[in-house]
Amino acid sequence: MTEIHYLLPIDCLYLSDEISEIKSLMGIHFEDDFLVAKYDSYDIGRGDVLVFKAERDSPEFMLFDLYKSFTDQHFMVLFGIRCSKPSSIKKFILDLHNKSEPVSTLIMSEGNDLSRMADFNSYPKIIKYGDQVYTQRIELYVNK
């Protein structure tokens, strides 16, 4: 399995055709404005991880970490996919990465960074910033 992930502004996800193409190739369905509405519902220092799958038992998924950092001035979210056939999806990932600004380094590997992040046994997670404490949760959305 290949994992690809990077940080980009939430607006790039909402305004991009690439996300729709990736969802289509992975057989995942959700409304793009759902992500923005979820993101907007969180205050600074809050935000959960959302995992989207075509089927519950599938090892493939899309992941969005919507945590709003206290120091984030660009409304960045972590976007990642885990898939078995990255060649068909890679073009759209690169196109989105190239047109997004600002953006972090794109990481593509055979590792398990996203799998660990999507491990439901790791939640809730406690995030501390100064005297602020947030309990981050994970949400799973499955088509079937």
C-alpha positions as a Markdown table, in Angstrom:
| # | Residue | x | y | z |
|---|---|---|---|---|
| 1 | Met | 0.0 | 0.0 | 0.0 |
| 2 | Thr | 1.2 | 3.5 | -0.8 |
| 3 | Glu | 0.5 | 6.5 | 1.5 |
| 4 | Ile | 0.6 | 10.0 | 0.2 |
| 5 | His | 0.1 | 13.1 | 2.5 |
| 6 | Tyr | 0.9 | 16.8 | 2.9 |
| 7 | Leu | -0.5 | 20.0 | 4.4 |
| 8 | Leu | -2.5 | 22.4 | 2.4 |
| 9 | Pro | -5.1 | 25.2 | 3.0 |
| 10 | Ile | -8.7 | 24.0 | 3.5 |
| 11 | Asp | -9.8 | 26.2 | 0.7 |
| 12 | Cys | -7.7 | 24.3 | -1.8 |
| 13 | Leu | -9.6 | 21.1 | -0.9 |
| 14 | Tyr | -13.0 | 22.8 | -1.4 |
| 15 | Leu | -12.1 | 24.5 | -4.6 |
| 16 | Ser | -10.4 | 21.7 | -6.4 |
| 17 | Asp | -11.5 | 19.3 | -9.1 |
| 18 | Glu | -8.6 | 17.0 | -8.0 |
| 19 | Ile | -10.3 | 15.9 | -4.8 |
| 20 | Ser | -13.4 | 14.9 | -6.8 |
| 21 | Glu | -11.3 | 12.9 | -9.2 |
| 22 | Ile | -9.5 | 11.1 | -6.4 |
| 23 | Lys | -12.8 | 10.4 | -4.6 |
| 24 | Ser | -14.1 | 8.9 | -7.9 |
| 25 | Leu | -11.1 | 6.7 | -8.5 |
| 26 | Met | -11.2 | 5.4 | -4.9 |
| 27 | Gly | -15.0 | 5.0 | -4.9 |
| 28 | Ile | -15.4 | 7.4 | -2.0 |
| 29 | His | -18.4 | 9.7 | -1.7 |
| 30 | Phe | -18.9 | 12.8 | 0.4 |
| 31 | Glu | -19.8 | 16.4 | -0.3 |
| 32 | Asp | -16.8 | 18.8 | -0.6 |
| 33 | Asp | -18.6 | 21.4 | 1.5 |
| 34 | Phe | -18.9 | 18.9 | 4.3 |
| 35 | Leu | -15.2 | 19.2 | 5.0 |
| 36 | Val | -15.3 | 23.0 | 5.1 |
| 37 | Ala | -18.4 | 23.0 | 7.3 |
| 38 | Lys | -16.7 | 20.6 | 9.7 |
| 39 | Tyr | -13.5 | 22.6 | 9.7 |
| 40 | Asp | -15.4 | 25.9 | 10.3 |
| 41 | Ser | -17.3 | 24.3 | 13.2 |
| 42 | Tyr | -14.0 | 24.0 | 15.2 |
| 43 | Asp | -12.5 | 26.8 | 17.3 |
| 44 | Ile | -8.8 | 27.4 | 17.3 |
| 45 | Gly | -7.0 | 24.6 | 19.2 |
| 46 | Arg | -9.6 | 22.0 | 18.1 |
| 47 | Gly | -10.3 | 19.7 | 15.2 |
| 48 | Asp | -10.8 | 16.0 | 14.6 |
| 49 | Val | -9.5 | 13.5 | 12.1 |
| 50 | Leu | -11.9 | 12.3 | 9.4 |
| 51 | Val | -11.4 | 9.0 | 7.6 |
| 52 | Phe | -13.4 | 8.2 | 4.4 |
| 53 | Lys | -13.7 | 4.7 | 3.0 |
| 54 | Ala | -15.6 | 3.1 | 0.2 |
| 55 | Glu | -16.1 | -0.1 | 2.2 |
| 56 | Arg | -15.6 | -0.6 | 6.0 |
| 57 | Asp | -13.0 | -3.4 | 5.7 |
| 58 | Ser | -11.0 | -1.7 | 2.9 |
| 59 | Pro | -7.4 | -0.8 | 3.7 |
| 60 | Glu | -7.7 | 2.2 | 1.3 |
| 61 | Phe | -8.9 | 5.5 | 2.6 |
| 62 | Met | -8.8 | 9.3 | 2.5 |
| 63 | Leu | -7.9 | 11.1 | 5.7 |
| 64 | Phe | -8.2 | 14.7 | 6.7 |
| 65 | Asp | -6.8 | 16.1 | 10.0 |
| 66 | Leu | -8.8 | 19.2 | 10.6 |
| 67 | Tyr | -7.0 | 20.3 | 13.8 |
| 68 | Lys | -6.7 | 24.2 | 13.9 |
| 69 | Ser | -3.3 | 25.0 | 15.4 |
| 70 | Phe | -2.9 | 28.1 | 17.5 |
| 71 | Thr | -0.1 | 29.2 | 15.2 |
| 72 | Asp | -1.7 | 28.4 | 11.9 |
| 73 | Gln | -2.2 | 31.5 | 9.8 |
| 74 | His | -3.1 | 29.7 | 6.6 |
| 75 | Phe | -5.9 | 27.4 | 7.7 |
| 76 | Met | -3.9 | 24.3 | 6.9 |
| 77 | Val | -5.2 | 20.7 | 7.1 |
| 78 | Leu | -3.4 | 17.4 | 6.6 |
| 79 | Phe | -4.7 | 15.6 | 3.5 |
| 80 | Gly | -3.7 | 12.0 | 2.9 |
| 81 | Ile | -4.6 | 8.9 | 1.0 |
| 82 | Arg | -3.7 | 5.3 | 1.4 |
| 83 | Cys | -4.2 | 3.2 | -1.8 |
| 84 | Ser | -3.0 | 0.1 | -3.6 |
| 85 | Lys | -2.8 | 1.7 | -7.0 |
| 86 | Pro | -1.2 | 5.1 | -6.7 |
| 87 | Ser | -0.3 | 5.5 | -10.4 |
| 88 | Ser | -3.9 | 6.5 | -11.3 |
| 89 | Ile | -4.2 | 8.9 | -8.3 |
| 90 | Lys | -0.7 | 10.3 | -8.3 |
| 91 | Lys | -1.4 | 12.8 | -11.1 |
| 92 | Phe | -4.3 | 14.4 | -9.3 |
| 93 | Ile | -2.3 | 14.5 | -6.0 |
| 94 | Leu | 0.6 | 16.3 | -7.7 |
| 95 | Asp | -1.7 | 18.7 | -9.6 |
| 96 | Leu | -3.4 | 19.7 | -6.3 |
| 97 | His | 0.0 | 20.0 | -4.6 |
| 98 | Asn | 1.4 | 22.2 | -7.4 |
| 99 | Lys | -1.5 | 24.6 | -7.5 |
| 100 | Ser | -2.0 | 24.9 | -3.7 |
| 101 | Glu | -0.2 | 27.7 | -1.8 |
| 102 | Pro | 1.2 | 27.5 | 0.8 |
| 103 | Val | 1.8 | 23.8 | 0.9 |
| 104 | Ser | 4.1 | 21.4 | 2.8 |
| 105 | Thr | 6.4 | 18.8 | 1.4 |
| 106 | Leu | 4.6 | 15.9 | -0.3 |
| 107 | Ile | 5.4 | 12.6 | 1.4 |
| 108 | Met | 4.8 | 9.4 | -0.6 |
| 109 | Ser | 5.9 | 6.2 | 0.9 |
| 110 | Glu | 5.2 | 2.5 | 1.5 |
| 111 | Gly | 5.2 | 3.4 | 5.3 |
| 112 | Asn | 2.4 | 3.4 | 7.8 |
| 113 | Asp | 2.2 | 7.0 | 9.0 |
| 114 | Leu | -1.4 | 7.4 | 7.8 |
| 115 | Ser | -2.4 | 4.0 | 9.0 |
| 116 | Arg | -1.1 | 4.8 | 12.5 |
| 117 | Met | -3.0 | 8.1 | 12.3 |
| 118 | Ala | -6.2 | 6.3 | 11.3 |
| 119 | Asp | -5.9 | 3.7 | 14.0 |
| 120 | Phe | -9.1 | 4.1 | 16.0 |
| 121 | Asn | -7.5 | 2.5 | 19.1 |
| 122 | Ser | -5.2 | 5.6 | 19.3 |
| 123 | Tyr | -8.2 | 7.9 | 20.0 |
| 124 | Pro | -9.1 | 10.0 | 21.8 |
| 125 | Lys | -5.8 | 11.9 | 21.7 |
| 126 | Ile | -4.9 | 14.6 | 24.1 |
| 127 | Ile | -3.5 | 17.7 | 22.5 |
| 128 | Lys | -1.9 | 20.3 | 24.8 |
| 129 | Tyr | -0.8 | 23.8 | 24.0 |
| 130 | Gly | 0.2 | 25.9 | 27.1 |
| 131 | Asp | -2.7 | 25.5 | 29.5 |
| 132 | Gln | -5.1 | 24.5 | 26.7 |
| 133 | Val | -6.2 | 20.9 | 26.4 |
| 134 | Tyr | -8.1 | 19.3 | 23.6 |
| 135 | Thr | -9.3 | 15.8 | 23.2 |
| 136 | Gln | -9.1 | 15.0 | 19.5 |
| 137 | Arg | -11.4 | 12.3 | 18.1 |
| 138 | Ile | -11.6 | 10.3 | 14.9 |
| 139 | Glu | -14.6 | 9.9 | 12.7 |
| 140 | Leu | -15.2 | 7.2 | 10.1 |
| 141 | Tyr | -17.4 | 7.7 | 7.1 |
| 142 | Val | -18.1 | 4.6 | 5.0 |
| 143 | Asn | -20.1 | 4.5 | 1.7 |
| 144 | Lys | -21.5 | 1.0 | 2.3 |
